[in-house]
Amino acid sequence: ARYSTVGLLSNMGVNFGDEKINFQDFSFNINTLVGDRGGNISFFGFGGYSSNKFYAKDSSEWEVDKDRFTILYDNKTFAAGTRLDLPLKKSFTFSSGVTFSGNDQNRTSASVPTPELPEQASSLATNRKLISAFASITGKWSPKFSGEFGAMVNHNREVLHSYDLLPTSTSNVDAIADYTLVQPYGQLSFRTGRLSAIAGVRYMYSTYKQSSVDPRINLQYQL
């Protein structure tokens, strides 16, 4: 875990361009063996918070346009998940995992109005949550042939709120995106002497009723 020295100094009154800056974070990672074939399971995660605050100055101290605004910003982010790797027969390995992550950002600004300068204000808030999962089998049939087969699933939810008050106009936006993306895939590899080849295909399907097929092939010859 870490806590910023800048944040400590800001709280003690040290001037960083008249802004109060603060950030902190933590992370963890735990691994342990599973079963009698050398399997492994891990648990991991991180979290962080940062903020930046600037308060409008007295009108007698205004030197640049920013001085008449109060600007507040904060950002929170996190992720936590687990991964499992299990050896199978004939040099194959089964892997799977799931992660839950998110990010939350907020920014607001508001000016001190004067007879010459009308009030200006804005706010932006975004919130994102993501659940990611995968499962795969990888390994070799022989020294020449290997492969990987699996699937990935991502469920994403994003919320956006935006507001702007300008001298001549006002705008307000609210939007939500909520969708799932599924991606099964397969890949085969061949290597002998100076020649190697990789061929694979990935199918992508979104709950927005969109889909695509992504085939690929790679050939390489060492001179």
N, C-alpha and C positions, 0 to 999 in steps of 0.2 A: 504494500500500500504506500502511496506517495501523497504528500501535501505540498503545495507550491510555496517556496520561500517568498515569491512575489506576493502571494496572498497574505502571508504573515506580515510582510513589510507594509502592505497596503493597509492592513488593519491597525498597524502601529502609526500610520499617518505619513508614510513615505510617499512622495508625489511621483506618479508615473504618468505624466502628461494629464493630470487632473482626472485620471480614470482609476477606478477601483477594480483590480484584476484578481481573479481567484480561480484556481483549478485544483482538482484532486482526482485520483483514480486508484483502482486496486485490480489485481488479477490473481487467479489461482489455477493450478493444474495438478491433478492427482492421477497417478497411474498405478495399476496393480495387475498381477497375473491372474488368468482365469483358466480353469481346467488343467488337464495333465498333458496338453499338446503344445503349450507355450502361447496360449491366447493372451490377449491384453485388453483391458478396458480402461478408459480414461474419462475423467470428469473435469471440465474446464469452464472458465468464465472470466469476465471482466466487467467493470463498471467505471464510469467517469462522469464528472460534473465540472462545468466551467461557467464563469460569469464575467461580465464586463459592464461596469456601470459608470455613466458620465452624467453629471447633473448640470443643468443650465446655470450659467453665471449671472451675476447682477449685470444689468444693461450697461452700467458704467465700465465694465471689464470686457465687453465684447470686442474681440479683435478679428475673429473669423466667423463665418456663418454658423459653424458647429456650436459656438459658445452660447447660442440662444436656445439650444435643444437639450432636453433630457432624454438620454438614450440608454435603454436597459436591454441587456442580452443575456440569455442563459441557455445552456445546452446540456442535456442528459443523454447518456448512451450506455447500453449494456448488452451483454450476450452471455448465455449459459447453455451448455450442451454436454453430450456424452458421445463416445465413439467406442465401438467394439470390433476387434480383429480376432478371428478364430481360424487357425490352420485346419485345412481339410485334407483329404487323401490326395495323393499324386500331385504334390506341390501346388495345391490350390489354397486360396485364402478367402474366407467370407468376411466382408466388412460392412458395417452399418453404423449410422449415427443420426442424431437429431440435435438441432440447435434452435433456440428461441432468442431473438435479438430485437432491439428497439432503439429508436432515437427520437428525442423530443426537443424541439428548438422553439424559442420564443424571442421575438425582438419587437420592441415598441420604441417610438420616438414621438416627442411632442414639443412644439416650440412655445416660447413666451411671446404672445402677440403684442404688437404695438400698432399705433395708428398708421404707420407706414408699412408694416409687415403683418399681414393677416396670419391667423393661426394655421399651422401645418402639423399634421399628425399622420402616423402610419403604424401598422402592426402586422407582423407576419408570424404565424404559428403553424408548425408542421409536426405531425406525429406519425411515426412509421413503426409497424410491428411486422416481423418476418419469422415464419416457422419454416425451417429447412430440414429435409430428411433425405437420406440416400441409403441404398443397399447395393452391393456389388460382389461379384465373384471374379477373382483374377488368378492366373496361374499358367503353368506350362504342361502341354501334353508330351513334349519332347524337347530336346535342345533347340530344335528348329521352329516349333510352333508354340505360340502362346496366345492368350486372349483375355478379354475383360468384357463382362456383361453386367448390366445393372440398370438402375433407375434413380432419378432425382425428382423430388417434389418440393416446390416452394409455394407457400401461401403468404401473400403479401397484402397488407392493408395500410393505406396511406390517407391521411386527413390533412387538408390544407385550408387555412383561413387567412385571408389577406384583406387589409383595409388601408385605404389611402385618402387623406383629406388634403387637397391642394387648394391654392387660392381660387382656381377657376373650375375645379371639378372634384367629384367624390367617386370612389370606386370601392366595391365590396365583392370578394370572391370566396365562395365556400365550395369545396370539392372533396369527394371521397372516391378512392380507387380500392376495390376489394376483389382479388382474383387469385387463382391457383394456376401454376405452371407445372406440367408433368413432362418429364423427359426420360423415356427409356432409350437405351443405347447399347451397342455392341461393337467390339473391335477385335480383329484378328491380326496377328503379327507373324511374319515368316522371315527367317534369317539363315543364310547359308553362305559361307565364304565371303565374297565381297558384295553380295547382293542382299538387300533387305527390303521388305515390303510391309506396309501397314494399310489395312482397309477397314473402314468402319461406317456406321450409319447411326444417326440420332434422330428421333422423332420428337417434335415439340408440340404440345397441345395446351392451349390456354382456355380458361373458362369464359373468356371473351369470345369464344367460338372461332378462334384462329388457330391454325396448325401449319406445320411445315416439316419437310423431310430434309435432313442435312447429310448427304453422303460424302465421303472423302476417301482418297487413296493417296499413298505416298510411296514412291519408289526411290531407292538410293543405291548407287553403285560406286564402290571405292576404286579409283584408278590406281 
